[in-house]
Amino acid sequence: MELHGWNYYGIIENTYPGKFRPWEFQHVPNGYWKGEEGSNRAIQAVQYVIEVDAGITLHKIPSTINHHFFKNYRLGGIFAQSPFNVIDTV
């Protein structure tokens, strides 16, 4: 959905600046995870969710992070849905 050249996330971000993150919605803006900038966004999103939202400590990551974790935090579409690929990249 676009309104005046903005996607829905742009509209919400303009209305409620800093209140939401793109991955919190059911769908991220088109191309959000693509390219080098998309990879950097994915890394930042995973770090934020692990450290802030979930409060997982470094030593608990291997026993806690799995595909259910990514689905629950709406990060399922990044890094080929592989927990190892995500943690290795981050």
The 8 nearest C-alpha neighbors of each residue, nearest first, counted from 0:
[[1, 6, 7, 2, 5, 8, 4, 28],
 [2, 0, 6, 5, 4, 7, 3, 10],
 [1, 3, 5, 4, 6, 0, 7, 10],
 [2, 4, 5, 1, 6, 10, 0, 9],
 [3, 5, 2, 1, 6, 9, 0, 10],
 [6, 4, 1, 2, 9, 3, 10, 7],
 [5, 7, 1, 9, 8, 0, 10, 2],
 [6, 8, 10, 9, 0, 1, 11, 5],
 [7, 9, 11, 10, 6, 12, 21, 28],
 [10, 8, 12, 6, 5, 7, 11, 13],
 [9, 11, 7, 13, 8, 12, 14, 5],
 [10, 12, 14, 8, 13, 9, 15, 7],
 [13, 11, 16, 9, 15, 14, 10, 8],
 [12, 14, 10, 11, 16, 15, 9, 8],
 [13, 15, 11, 12, 16, 10, 9, 18],
 [14, 16, 12, 18, 13, 11, 17, 19],
 [17, 15, 12, 13, 18, 14, 11, 19],
 [16, 18, 19, 15, 12, 20, 13, 14],
 [19, 17, 16, 15, 20, 12, 11, 14],
 [20, 18, 17, 21, 23, 12, 15, 16],
 [19, 21, 23, 22, 18, 17, 24, 12],
 [20, 22, 23, 27, 24, 19, 8, 28],
 [23, 21, 24, 20, 27, 73, 74, 26],
 [24, 22, 21, 20, 73, 25, 19, 72],
 [25, 23, 22, 26, 21, 27, 73, 20],
 [24, 26, 23, 27, 73, 22, 21, 74],
 [27, 25, 24, 28, 22, 21, 23, 29],
 [26, 28, 21, 22, 31, 29, 24, 25],
 [29, 27, 31, 30, 26, 8, 6, 21],
 [28, 30, 31, 27, 32, 26, 6, 33],
 [31, 29, 33, 32, 28, 37, 27, 34],
 [30, 32, 28, 37, 29, 33, 27, 40],
 [37, 31, 33, 30, 38, 41, 40, 34],
 [34, 32, 37, 30, 31, 38, 35, 36],
 [33, 35, 37, 36, 38, 32, 30, 31],
 [34, 36, 38, 37, 39, 33, 32, 40],
 [35, 37, 39, 38, 34, 40, 33, 32],
 [32, 36, 38, 33, 40, 34, 35, 39],
 [39, 37, 41, 35, 40, 36, 32, 42],
 [38, 40, 36, 42, 37, 41, 43, 35],
 [41, 39, 37, 43, 38, 42, 44, 36],
 [42, 40, 38, 44, 39, 43, 45, 37],
 [41, 43, 39, 45, 89, 40, 44, 46],
 [44, 42, 40, 46, 41, 45, 47, 39],
 [43, 45, 41, 47, 42, 46, 40, 48],
 [46, 44, 48, 42, 47, 43, 49, 41],
 [47, 45, 43, 49, 44, 48, 50, 42],
 [48, 46, 44, 50, 51, 45, 49, 43],
 [47, 49, 52, 45, 51, 46, 50, 53],
 [50, 48, 53, 46, 55, 47, 54, 51],
 [49, 51, 54, 47, 48, 55, 46, 53],
 [50, 52, 54, 47, 48, 53, 49, 46],
 [53, 51, 48, 54, 49, 50, 47, 55],
 [52, 54, 49, 55, 51, 48, 50, 47],
 [55, 53, 50, 51, 52, 49, 56, 48],
 [56, 54, 49, 53, 50, 59, 60, 57],
 [55, 57, 59, 58, 54, 60, 50, 49],
 [56, 58, 59, 60, 55, 61, 50, 49],
 [57, 59, 56, 60, 61, 55, 62, 63],
 [60, 58, 56, 57, 62, 61, 63, 55],
 [59, 61, 63, 57, 62, 64, 58, 55],
 [62, 60, 63, 59, 64, 58, 65, 57],
 [61, 63, 60, 59, 64, 65, 58, 55],
 [64, 62, 60, 61, 59, 65, 68, 55],
 [63, 65, 60, 68, 61, 62, 82, 66],
 [66, 64, 68, 67, 82, 63, 69, 81],
 [65, 67, 69, 68, 70, 82, 80, 81],
 [68, 66, 70, 65, 69, 71, 64, 75],
 [67, 69, 71, 65, 66, 70, 64, 72],
 [70, 68, 74, 75, 72, 66, 67, 71],
 [69, 71, 75, 73, 67, 72, 68, 74],
 [72, 70, 68, 69, 73, 67, 74, 75],
 [71, 73, 69, 70, 74, 68, 23, 48],
 [74, 72, 70, 71, 75, 69, 22, 23],
 [73, 75, 69, 72, 76, 70, 77, 22],
 [74, 76, 69, 70, 80, 73, 77, 66],
 [77, 75, 74, 80, 79, 78, 73, 32],
 [76, 78, 79, 75, 80, 74, 41, 32],
 [77, 79, 80, 85, 81, 84, 76, 82],
 [78, 80, 81, 77, 76, 84, 75, 85],
 [81, 79, 78, 75, 77, 76, 82, 66],
 [82, 80, 84, 83, 79, 78, 85, 66],
 [81, 83, 85, 84, 65, 86, 64, 80],
 [82, 84, 86, 81, 85, 87, 88, 65],
 [85, 83, 87, 81, 82, 86, 88, 78],
 [86, 84, 82, 88, 83, 87, 78, 89],
 [85, 87, 89, 83, 88, 84, 82, 60],
 [86, 88, 84, 85, 89, 83, 82, 81],
 [89, 87, 85, 86, 84, 42, 83, 78],
 [88, 86, 42, 87, 85, 46, 45, 43]]
